[in-house]
């Protein structure tokens, strides 16, 4: 399985997959799930992705990805593997 780096993620995101803002929102959970799976995390069905404005910085985006089987906090930095934390049920972000 190949690793999806920040640069590859950006290339996928800015290619034909993100034709419009509405379509980009629909595909973001899928793209984040692809990156998590490439790093060995299970995300059976991505349900939603929410940007965490408190943790996000320029060139360092933080997202909460909700999958059917788990919720993850994903921090993306260009050209590096994402930092991934599993969010436990009942705990606040």
DSSP file (Angstrom, degrees, kcal/mol; ACC not computed):
  #  RESIDUE AA STRUCTURE BP1 BP2  ACC     N-H-->O    O-->H-N    N-H-->O    O-->H-N    TCO  KAPPA ALPHA  PHI   PSI    X-CA   Y-CA   Z-CA
    1    1 A X              0   0    0      0, 0.0     2,-0.2     0, 0.0     0, 0.0   0.000 360.0 360.0 360.0 135.4    0.0    0.0    0.0
    2    2 A X        -     0   0    0      1,-0.1     2,-0.4    37,-0.0     0, 0.0  -0.531 360.0-117.2 -86.7 152.9    1.4    3.4   -0.9
    3    3 A X        -     0   0    0     -2,-0.2     2,-0.9    36,-0.1    32,-0.1  -0.732  18.3-139.8 -89.6 133.8    1.7    6.2    1.6
    4    4 A X        -     0   0    0     -2,-0.4    76,-0.1    31,-0.3    34,-0.0  -0.826  24.0-162.9 -96.5 103.3   -0.4    9.3    0.8
    5    5 A X     >  -     0   0    0     -2,-0.9     4,-2.9    76,-0.1     5,-0.2  -0.272  35.3-100.1 -79.5 170.1    1.8   12.3    1.7
    6    6 A X  H  > S+     0   0    0     74,-0.5     4,-2.5    71,-0.4     5,-0.2   0.881 124.9  50.8 -56.9 -39.6    0.6   15.8    2.2
    7    7 A X  H  > S+     0   0    0      2,-0.2     4,-2.3     1,-0.2    -1,-0.2   0.920 111.7  46.0 -66.9 -43.6    1.7   16.8   -1.3
    8    8 A X  H  > S+     0   0    0      2,-0.2     4,-2.5     1,-0.2    -2,-0.2   0.898 112.3  52.3 -64.9 -39.6   -0.1   13.8   -2.9
    9    9 A X  H  X S+     0   0    0     -4,-2.9     4,-2.7     1,-0.2    -2,-0.2   0.931 110.2  48.0 -60.2 -46.1   -3.2   14.6   -0.8
   10   10 A X  H  X S+     0   0    0     -4,-2.5     4,-2.5     1,-0.2    -2,-0.2   0.889 110.4  52.0 -63.1 -39.1   -3.1   18.2   -2.1
   11   11 A X  H  X S+     0   0    0     -4,-2.3     4,-0.8     2,-0.2    -1,-0.2   0.917 112.4  45.3 -64.3 -42.8   -2.7   17.0   -5.6
   12   12 A X  H  <>S+     0   0    0     -4,-2.5     5,-0.6     1,-0.2     3,-0.5   0.922 114.2  49.3 -62.9 -43.7   -5.7   14.6   -5.3
   13   13 A X  H  <5S+     0   0    0     -4,-2.7    -2,-0.2     1,-0.2    -1,-0.2   0.867 114.9  42.4 -67.1 -37.4   -7.7   17.3   -3.6
   14   14 A X  H  <5S+     0   0    0     -4,-2.5    -1,-0.2    -5,-0.2    -2,-0.2   0.517 102.4  83.5 -90.1  -4.3   -6.9   20.0   -6.2
   15   15 A X  T ><5S-     0   0    0     -4,-0.8     3,-1.8    -3,-0.5    -3,-0.1   0.095 113.6 -59.4 -77.9-159.6   -7.4   17.7   -9.2
   16   16 A X  G > 5S+     0   0    0      1,-0.3     3,-0.7     2,-0.1    -3,-0.1   0.608 123.9  79.3 -61.7 -12.7  -10.7   16.8  -10.8
   17   17 A X  G 3 <S+     0   0    0     -5,-0.6    -1,-0.3     1,-0.3     2,-0.2   0.764  94.5  46.9 -67.8 -23.7  -11.9   15.4   -7.5
   18   18 A X  G <   +     0   0    0     -3,-1.8    -1,-0.3    -6,-0.2     6,-0.1  -0.422  66.0 149.4-116.6  56.8  -12.7   18.9   -6.2
   19   19 A X  S <  S+     0   0    0     -3,-0.7     2,-0.3    -2,-0.2    -1,-0.2   0.799  71.0  10.2 -61.5 -33.0  -14.5   20.5   -9.1
   20   20 A X  S  > S-     0   0    0     -3,-0.2     4,-2.8     1,-0.1     5,-0.2  -0.928  80.0-105.2-142.6 166.0  -16.6   22.8   -6.9
   21   21 A X  H  > S+     0   0    0     -2,-0.3     4,-2.0     1,-0.2     5,-0.2   0.914 121.2  48.8 -60.4 -42.9  -16.8   23.9   -3.3
   22   22 A X  H  > S+     0   0    0      1,-0.2     4,-1.6     2,-0.2    -1,-0.2   0.918 113.1  46.8 -63.9 -42.8  -19.8   21.7   -2.6
   23   23 A X  H  > S+     0   0    0      1,-0.2     4,-1.7     2,-0.2    -2,-0.2   0.878 108.5  56.3 -67.2 -36.8  -18.2   18.7   -4.3
   24   24 A X  H  X S+     0   0    0     -4,-2.8     4,-1.6     1,-0.2    -1,-0.2   0.904 106.2  50.7 -61.5 -41.2  -14.9   19.3   -2.3
   25   25 A X  H  X S+     0   0    0     -4,-2.0     4,-0.6     1,-0.2    -1,-0.2   0.886 109.5  51.1 -62.9 -38.0  -16.9   19.2    1.0
   26   26 A X  H  < S+     0   0    0     -4,-1.6     4,-0.4     1,-0.2    -1,-0.2   0.821 115.1  41.5 -69.2 -30.8  -18.4   15.9   -0.1
   27   27 A X  H  X S+     0   0    0     -4,-1.7     4,-2.5     1,-0.1     5,-0.2   0.645  91.5  85.0 -93.9 -15.1  -15.1   14.3   -0.9
   28   28 A X  H  X S+     0   0    0     -4,-1.6     4,-2.7     1,-0.2     5,-0.3   0.914  89.7  49.6 -57.2 -47.9  -13.0   15.6    2.0
   29   29 A X  H  X S+     0   0    0     -4,-0.6     4,-2.3     1,-0.2    -1,-0.2   0.909 112.2  50.1 -57.9 -39.0  -14.0   12.8    4.4
   30   30 A X  H  > S+     0   0    0     -4,-0.4     4,-2.1     2,-0.2    -2,-0.2   0.919 111.4  47.5 -63.7 -43.3  -13.2   10.2    1.7
   31   31 A X  H  X S+     0   0    0     -4,-2.5     4,-1.9     2,-0.2    -2,-0.2   0.902 112.6  48.3 -67.2 -40.7   -9.8   11.8    1.1
   32   32 A X  H  X S+     0   0    0     -4,-2.7     4,-2.4    -5,-0.2    -1,-0.2   0.902 110.6  52.6 -64.1 -39.5   -8.9   12.0    4.8
   33   33 A X  H  X S+     0   0    0     -4,-2.3     4,-2.7    -5,-0.3    -2,-0.2   0.884 106.1  53.7 -63.3 -38.6  -10.1    8.3    5.2
   34   34 A X  H  X S+     0   0    0     -4,-2.1     4,-2.2     2,-0.2    -1,-0.2   0.925 109.6  48.2 -60.1 -44.6   -7.7    7.3    2.3
   35   35 A X  H  X S+     0   0    0     -4,-1.9     4,-1.0     2,-0.2   -31,-0.3   0.917 112.0  48.9 -64.3 -43.3   -4.8    9.0    4.1
   36   36 A X  H ><>S+     0   0    0     -4,-2.4     5,-2.5     1,-0.2     3,-0.7   0.935 111.1  49.5 -61.5 -46.1   -5.7    7.3    7.4
   37   37 A X  H ><5S+     0   0    0     -4,-2.7     3,-1.7     1,-0.3    -1,-0.2   0.888 106.4  56.4 -60.8 -38.7   -6.0    3.9    5.8
   38   38 A X  H 3<5S+     0   0    0     -4,-2.2    -1,-0.3     1,-0.3    -2,-0.2   0.769 107.9  49.7 -63.6 -24.7   -2.6    4.4    4.0
   39   39 A X  T <<5S-     0   0    0     -4,-1.0    -1,-0.3    -3,-0.7    -2,-0.2   0.304 128.4 -97.7 -97.2   7.6   -1.1    4.9    7.5
   40   40 A X  T < 5S+     0   0    0     -3,-1.7     2,-0.3     1,-0.3    -3,-0.2   0.563  79.0 131.8  94.5   9.1   -2.7    1.8    8.9
   41   41 A X      < -     0   0    0     -5,-2.5     2,-0.5    -6,-0.1    -1,-0.3  -0.694  55.3-120.9 -95.3 149.1   -5.8    3.1   10.6
   42   42 A X        +     0   0    0     -2,-0.3     2,-0.3    27,-0.0    25,-0.1  -0.769  37.0 161.2 -91.5 126.9   -9.3    1.7   10.1
   43   43 A X        -     0   0    0     -2,-0.5     3,-0.3     1,-0.1    -6,-0.1  -0.767  10.6-178.5-141.1  92.3  -12.0    3.9    8.8
   44   44 A X  S    S+     0   0    0     -2,-0.3     2,-0.3     1,-0.3    -1,-0.1   0.930  75.4   0.2 -61.9 -49.4  -14.8    1.7    7.4
   45   45 A X  S    S-     0   0    0    -12,-0.0    23,-1.7     0, 0.0     2,-0.3  -0.901  73.8-135.7-144.4 110.9  -17.1    4.4    6.1
   46   46 A X  E     +A   67   0A   0     -2,-0.3    21,-0.3    -3,-0.3   -16,-0.1  -0.514  25.8 174.9 -69.1 127.7  -16.2    8.1    6.4
   47   47 A X  E     -     0   0A   0     19,-3.3     2,-0.3     1,-0.4    20,-0.2   0.837  56.9 -14.8-102.3 -44.5  -19.2   10.0    7.6
   48   48 A X  E     -A   66   0A   0     18,-1.6    18,-3.0   -19,-0.1     2,-0.4  -0.993  46.3-149.8-159.6 156.2  -18.0   13.6    8.1
   49   49 A X  E     -A   65   0A   0     -2,-0.3     2,-0.4    16,-0.2    16,-0.2  -0.998  14.7-171.4-130.4 128.5  -14.9   15.8    8.5
   50   50 A X  E     -A   64   0A   0     14,-2.3    14,-2.8    -2,-0.4     2,-0.2  -0.981  22.7-126.8-123.3 129.4  -14.9   18.9   10.6
   51   51 A X  E     -A   63   0A   0     -2,-0.4     2,-0.9    12,-0.2    12,-0.3  -0.537  16.1-140.2 -72.7 135.1  -12.0   21.4   10.6
   52   52 A X     >  -     0   0    0     10,-3.0     4,-1.7    -2,-0.2     3,-0.4  -0.833  17.1-173.0 -97.9  99.1  -10.8   22.2   14.1
   53   53 A X  T  4 S+     0   0    0     -2,-0.9    -1,-0.2     1,-0.2    10,-0.0   0.796  80.4  58.2 -65.4 -29.3  -10.1   25.9   13.9
   54   54 A X  T  4 S+     0   0    0      1,-0.2    -1,-0.2    -3,-0.1    -2,-0.0   0.885 115.7  34.0 -67.1 -38.7   -8.5   26.0   17.4
   55   55 A X  T  4 S+     0   0    0     -3,-0.4    -2,-0.2     7,-0.1    -1,-0.2   0.643  99.4  97.6 -92.7 -16.2   -5.8   23.5   16.5
   56   56 A X     <  +     0   0    0     -4,-1.7     2,-0.3     6,-0.2     5,-0.2  -0.482  45.0 171.2 -78.4 144.3   -5.3   24.5   12.8
   57   57 A X  B >   -B   60   0A   0      3,-2.6     3,-2.2    -2,-0.2    -2,-0.0  -0.884  50.0 -65.0-138.0 167.6   -2.5   26.8   11.8
   58   58 A X  T 3  S+     0   0    0     -2,-0.3     0, 0.0     1,-0.3     0, 0.0  -0.377 126.0   3.5 -56.4 134.5   -1.2   27.9    8.4
   59   59 A X  T 3  S+     0   0    0      1,-0.1    19,-0.6    18,-0.1    -1,-0.3   0.697 122.5  81.9  59.5  22.3    0.2   24.8    6.6
   60   60 A X  E <   -BC  57  77A   0     -3,-2.2    -3,-2.6    17,-0.2     2,-0.3  -0.561  63.0-176.5-154.5  80.3   -0.9   22.6    9.6
   61   61 A X  E     - C   0  76A   0     15,-1.3    15,-3.2    -5,-0.2     2,-0.4  -0.608   9.8-156.9 -87.7 140.5   -4.6   21.7    9.3
   62   62 A X  E     + C   0  75A   0    -10,-0.3   -10,-3.0    -2,-0.3     2,-0.3  -0.959  15.4 177.0-117.2 134.8   -6.5   19.8   12.0
   63   63 A X  E     -AC  51  74A   0     11,-2.9    11,-3.2    -2,-0.4     2,-0.6  -0.950  28.1-138.9-133.4 150.7   -9.6   17.8   11.3
   64   64 A X  E     -AC  50  73A   0    -14,-2.8   -14,-2.3    -2,-0.3     2,-0.6  -0.969  25.0-163.6-107.4 116.4  -12.0   15.6   13.2
   65   65 A X  E     -AC  49  72A   0      7,-2.9     7,-2.8    -2,-0.6     2,-0.6  -0.897   3.1-158.8-105.3 120.6  -12.9   12.7   11.0
   66   66 A X  E     +AC  48  71A   0    -18,-3.0   -19,-3.3    -2,-0.6   -18,-1.6  -0.885  14.6 179.2-101.0 120.7  -15.9   10.6   12.0
   67   67 A X  E     -A   46   0A   0      3,-3.1   -21,-0.2    -2,-0.6     3,-0.1  -0.699  43.9-105.1-111.3 167.1  -16.0    7.1   10.5
   68   68 A X  S    S+     0   0    0    -23,-1.7   -22,-0.1    -2,-0.2     3,-0.1   0.771 121.1  32.7 -64.3 -24.1  -18.7    4.5   11.1
   69   69 A X  S    S-     0   0    0      1,-0.2     2,-0.3   -24,-0.1    -1,-0.2   0.564 128.8  -2.2-109.9 -11.6  -16.3    2.6   13.4
   70   70 A X        -     0   0    0     -3,-0.1    -3,-3.1    18,-0.0     2,-0.4  -0.984  57.3-122.3-168.7 165.7  -14.2    5.3   15.1
   71   71 A X  E     -CD  66  87A   0     16,-0.5    16,-3.1    -2,-0.3     2,-0.3  -0.984  29.7-170.5-122.5 136.4  -13.5    9.1   15.3
   72   72 A X  E     -CD  65  86A   0     -7,-2.8    -7,-2.9    -2,-0.4     2,-0.6  -0.934  23.8-139.9-127.9 147.4  -10.0   10.5   14.7
   73   73 A X  E     -CD  64  85A   0     12,-3.1    12,-2.3    -2,-0.3     2,-0.5  -0.952  29.7-167.2-101.0 121.4   -8.3   13.8   15.1
   74   74 A X  E     -CD  63  84A   0    -11,-3.2   -11,-2.9    -2,-0.6     2,-0.5  -0.948  11.2-168.8-118.3 122.9   -6.1   14.2   12.0
   75   75 A X  E     -CD  62  83A   0      8,-2.8     8,-2.7    -2,-0.5     2,-0.5  -0.958  11.7-160.4-112.7 121.7   -3.4   16.9   11.8
   76   76 A X  E     +C   61   0A   0    -15,-3.2   -15,-1.3    -2,-0.5     2,-0.4  -0.874  12.9 178.9-108.9 131.4   -1.9   17.4    8.3
   77   77 A X  E >   -C   60   0A   0     -2,-0.5     3,-1.8     3,-0.3   -71,-0.4  -0.995  42.0 -98.3-124.5 133.2    1.4   19.0    7.5
   78   78 A X  T 3  S+     0   0    0    -19,-0.6     3,-0.1    -2,-0.4   -73,-0.0  -0.191 104.0   7.3 -52.9 140.0    2.6   19.2    3.9
   79   79 A X  T 3  S+     0   0    0      1,-0.2     2,-0.3    -3,-0.0    -1,-0.2   0.560 113.8  91.4  66.7  13.2    5.1   16.5    2.8
   80   80 A X  S <  S-     0   0    0     -3,-1.8   -74,-0.5   -76,-0.1    -3,-0.3  -0.915  84.9 -94.5-129.9 159.6    4.7   14.5    6.1
   81   81 A X        -     0   0    0     -2,-0.3    -4,-0.1   -76,-0.1   -76,-0.1  -0.410  53.6 -99.7 -64.9 150.3    2.5   11.7    7.3
   82   82 A X        -     0   0    0    -47,-0.1     2,-0.6    -6,-0.1    -6,-0.2  -0.414  27.0-122.8 -70.6 147.1   -0.5   12.9    9.1
   83   83 A X  E     -D   75   0A   0     -8,-2.7    -8,-2.8    -2,-0.1     2,-0.4  -0.838  36.4-166.9 -87.7 125.4   -0.6   12.9   12.9
   84   84 A X  E     +D   74   0A   0     -2,-0.6     2,-0.4   -10,-0.2   -10,-0.2  -0.960  15.6 179.2-124.0 130.9   -3.5   10.7   13.9
   85   85 A X  E     -D   73   0A   0    -12,-2.3   -12,-3.1    -2,-0.4     2,-0.5  -0.996  27.5-129.7-125.5 133.4   -5.2   10.4   17.3
   86   86 A X  E     -D   72   0A   0     -2,-0.4     2,-0.6   -14,-0.2   -14,-0.3  -0.716  23.2-138.2 -80.1 129.1   -8.2    8.2   18.0
   87   87 A X  E     -D   71   0A   0    -16,-3.1   -16,-0.5    -2,-0.5     2,-0.2  -0.793  17.4-134.8 -90.9 122.4  -10.8   10.2   19.8
   88   88 A X    >   -     0   0    0     -2,-0.6     3,-1.7     1,-0.1   -18,-0.0  -0.486  28.4 -96.7 -77.4 145.9  -12.4    8.2   22.6
   89   89 A X  T 3  S+     0   0    0      1,-0.2    -1,-0.1    -2,-0.2     3,-0.1  -0.324 108.2  21.8 -59.4 139.8  -16.2    8.2   23.0
   90   90 A X  T 3  S+     0   0    0      1,-0.3     2,-0.4    -3,-0.1    -1,-0.2   0.362  96.9 113.1  85.0  -6.2  -17.4   10.7   25.6
   91   91 A X    <   -     0   0    0     -3,-1.7    -1,-0.3     2,-0.0     2,-0.1  -0.818  64.5-126.0-101.2 141.8  -14.3   12.8   25.5
   92   92 A X              0   0    0     -2,-0.4    -4,-0.1     1,-0.1    -1,-0.0  -0.436 360.0 360.0 -80.8 157.1  -14.4   16.4   24.2
   93   93 A X              0   0    0     -2,-0.1    -1,-0.1    -6,-0.1    -2,-0.0   0.498 360.0 360.0 -61.9 360.0  -12.0   17.6   21.5
